[in-house]
Amino acid sequence: MSNVFSGKFWSINRFVSGFSNNAFLITCARTGSSVIIDTPADPNELISAASETNVETILITHGHRDHVEGYEEVVAVLPADTGIGPGDRESLPMSARVTIDVTTKESILIGDIALRALHTPGHTPGSTCFVLESEASLTSGEPSHVFTGDTLFPGGPGRSKSHKALKQMISSLESHIFVLTETTVVLPGHGEFTTIGDSKREYLGFASKPLSPTLSGDVTWA
């Protein structure tokens, strides 16, 4: 476990496992209420830390196995309500308490903090990013963190199965992610972090060149 951010409204802890998978525990500083983002394999450390909080919600960025492999272990101890994009619902057991609508831009409230769901298809049909907000950021309109799953990494988008999927993912990024403030921290589903500003600068170089009609797979902005 590593503490990513600790401030007036929330703390964010990261747990790394498997293929450098990131899972996150976000805890409201005042109430101790928390939300888990993604449940990869070997979630014992995540479960231990989360058990010291009041887990209200589990949010899944997308349904690929490496992001949900620990789901049943987590909910066996922490039976919270779950949100996942409808296009990826089949990746969870039918018994999962999928009660949270992540298809809208309405905020999911956890204590004094909120997560706004952004449907960003391309990597998978149900891929969803979550923007972390507090009372202060809701007032100012300036979110400070976005959890992007496998939609956006430092240096490029997530893996695409086809050129059509890549174009859809780029459209998702242009419409929902690159419009966030440049200081917003990007916390992806694997690896290290970046910012919206750095990501946009990388992308603009990529976008200035013709897009090959066969391009897909592991794409980088460079």
Buried (B, 14 or more C-beta within 10 A) or exposed (E): EEEBBEEEBBBBBBBBBBEEBBBBBBBBBEBEBBBBBBBBBBBEBBBEBBEEBBBBBBBBBBBBEBBBBBBBBBBEEBEBBBBBBBBBBEBBEEEBEBEBEBBEEEBBBBBBBBBBBBBBBBBBBBBBBBBBBBEEBBEEEEBBBBBBBBBBBBBBBBBBEEBEBBBBBBEBBEEBBBEBBEEBBBBBBBBEBBBBBBBBEBBEEBEEEEEEEEEBEEBEBE
